[in-house]
Amino acid sequence: MRGIGLNIPKVDALDKVLGTSMYGEDFSFSNLLHLKVVRSRIPHAKVVGIETGEALKVTGVERIFTAKDIPGNNRIGVIQKDQPVLVSDRVRRVGDPIALVAAKTIEGAEEACEKVKVIYEELPFVKTPEEALRPFAPPIHEKGNLLIEFNLIKGDIQVGFKEAEIIIEKTYTTTWVDHAYLEPDGGVAFWDEKGRLTVICPTQNVHYDQREVASLLNLPIEKVRIIQPTTGGAFGGRLDVTVQCFLALAAFHLKRPVRLLYTHEEVFQVISKRHPLKIHYRSGARKDGRLVAVEVDILGDTGAYASYGTTVAVRSAIHATGPYEVPHVKIRSRMAYTNNPWSGAMRGFGVPQIAFAHESQMDLLAQALKMDPLEIRKINALQVGGETATGQLLRASVGIRKTLREIERWRNKISLSKFDPERPFLRRGIGIGSMWYGIGNTGIANPSTAQIELSPKGEIKLYIGVADIGQGSDTALLQIASEALAVEIKEIQLIRADTSNTTDAGSTSASRQTYITGNAILKAIENLKKEVLKEASFLLHEEEGDLFVEEGFVKHRQKFCIALPIQEVARRTGRTIRGEGYFDPETTKLDPKTGQGSPYATYAFATHLAEVEVDIETGKVRVLRVIATHDVGRAIHPKNVIGQIIGGVAMGVGFALMEEYIPGQTISFLNYLIPTSKDVPEVIPILVEDQEPSGPFGAKGVGEPALIPSAPAILNAIADAIGERIYHLPAKLERVLEAVQKSKSD
Amino acid sequence: MIRFILNGREIEVEVPPHWTLLRLLRERLELKGTKEGCGIGECGACTVLLDGMPVNSCLVLAPKVEGRRVETIEGIGNKESLHPLQKSFIEFGAVQCGFCTPGVLMSAKSLLERNPHPTREEIKEAISGNLCRCTGYQQIIEAIEAVVNHLKRETI
């Protein structure tokens, strides 16, 4: 089976249903040592001493590492290198790593951790970004507490508000959300037979990990090998380094295999979270519903370390208008360090938060203007030829209006009664949420590479550095390769996400792999075909210019009897024929003062409609159904795309109604609730395929867009049901009840 | 030393009294298809069947299975002969990261053995102890329903 748009069985599904896939926790060696990390229990302090004497006496303890044992650079970080692998002088959050114990048993390692004595001099605990940015606030990093201030300016905001006939101004807040992937971080490290320090653990980017480990240990890059095993979800939480550096440091010194498995509670404590954002939003429109001005102030809490803080600040600002054309825009977006848990990448890089704000604003404007919420969106929606807030001209594949039309068609069929005579405590409502999402990293080069080979044995091998984290990139990228080569998928061997034999594909994030690596694969195949023709010309004694590749065969323009399978060319030449591909999406750097530019080569669009039922006595919200329309460009594997959408809606339900990480209180799934099979609505996914000319076979991306419109649609539906709006996520029971009370008193 | 029936075969194995069934399966018996997610009985990734009923193997002390029947993912099908649920999960796109998959399959198998014609609500109930962060459950439920409908056709 091959081909674009076909629902072939996912290539990893068989092993997964059999239970034979190997995840990080499944690797083991008979002579390995177990690692455990000693972590700070206080949020901000100078570390004046680390005493390991008692801990070393614990039976089975082999060694305890501290910052002194790091031969290279003890600073990591995906954008700013501000995070120590092991703290030497200062802890900045609860959970900061201080020492690493290696022992013969897990129990021994745990006991030793308890006995490592850390002597602190406590520093003031900076709890909020507002506090962090006050003059004379205790600086958490040398450069101060402001990680970034990004400004986006288009038109003249004062002119815009002068033109406005209605202005809505509100403040929205969101909180920390955990990725809650089910597989705890963990893996193994060892020196392999070729003298490479090898780490096997879940990750979203093996080549980034390789650079960090090499720099930490002062090793040449080729002496470090990172392998991504089957990975149990990630959602951005595995873009930062998790266990890699600990594993590598211990194996480096001990010269024997080591294993580190985080406990579930440790994952909750130490992995990054979704950034809490405070969003002050002011929008102005004319009476006919046209948006004329949008002014937004965003302040985020990046916690103790930068991680993706700058990305979230910039991306949330760029997307702040929503998928609408607005002539006058002014956005200020800031991110501050605090001593809270660090925030990082979490499915959407700030866009889910900002979409909650812009979609609430759209409904408030519609309400004030007595307009249909769909109508006001249709009036303002971006289209081909339109210009974004960063001044980017959209040239193709702007499917937002199509998603709105689909939603309108569905809405006309809905007969949801607001009241239930049998159950007078229920109120029902519907709500709409739209979004746009730039595919790939923001305004910077973010290329991918790929290679394809024909071996003399007739094998076809595809090499990609891409980490499939469960979303299905292995399958989709194989489909792209098989279509372009015109061979069956099962004929292609996939070699992926291993630094020893693949090249940098960048991270599996920003919904970028189908689009970017998909294109790199197409380039590789184009180059492979050129090489094949060269070889075939020699073999067949024909002019290269007369030959061409079609449907997997070398053919001749005049001599129709010539039809040589491309694999046969490699077989006959006795050499491996190879094609290399590189693709970097067409973007421009944003102007540092105004934020103007073309940050993404293409955008995905979506609109969700949610039907909800609110129990006004308990505050419980049930999402009954979500109609989810998505412009994904071309769906390479429609069933996988739909799987992303349904999964995204479920995560959106959690984001809207229940998920809230409370530092110091949230421990595990015991008190961090995510949707179960009984909490999720029926989802009707609808694919709107407005093909992207620069995408592989027209594809864009869907991973993050799937989640983004759900929470806004649900919150708008709650407002429709109870007649009062909630401005803070999640809309948990007490917030709903409070809103119900307010609606009664209004 | 404990004796029990594992995937249809009687076995005898030495195990420290404080070990959980999950640890016994994964570390002593090398059956790694049963996953360790939270380790506190909240996520269901370690679900196995004990005398046909789904249990979180992270909460069952290994000696408690003495004389009983334990089924794991390794026992329900293989490459040559997949269980109908396994086939259906592949066909319906019910598998994403796959970490919850073995546990969900065990819960579903137990349901169908006890109740061959469950309603959609009963299916949701049966897998409500198995958290899944990727799929949103719908394709899982559809995959189970398809097997139910197939069974229905066979009995008619």
Interface residues (C-beta under 8 A of the other chain):
Chain A: N7 P9 K10 D12 A13 L14 D15 K16 V17 L18 G19 T20 S21 M22 Y23 E25 D26 S28 H179 A180 Y181 L182 E183 P184 T230 T231 G232 G233 F235 T263 H264 I469 G470 Q471 G472 K639 N640 I642 G643 I646 G647 G648 V649 A650 M651 S668 F669 L670 I674 P675 T676 S677 K678 V680 E682 V683
Chain B: E27 K32 G33 T34 K35 E36 G37 C38 G39 I40 E42 C43 A45 T72 I73 E74 G77 N78 K79 L82 Q86 F89 I90 E91 F92 G93 V95 Q96 C97 G98 F99 C100 T101 P102 L105 I123 K124 E125 I127 S128 G129 N130 L131 C132 R133 C134 T135 G136 Y137 Q138 Q139 I140 I141
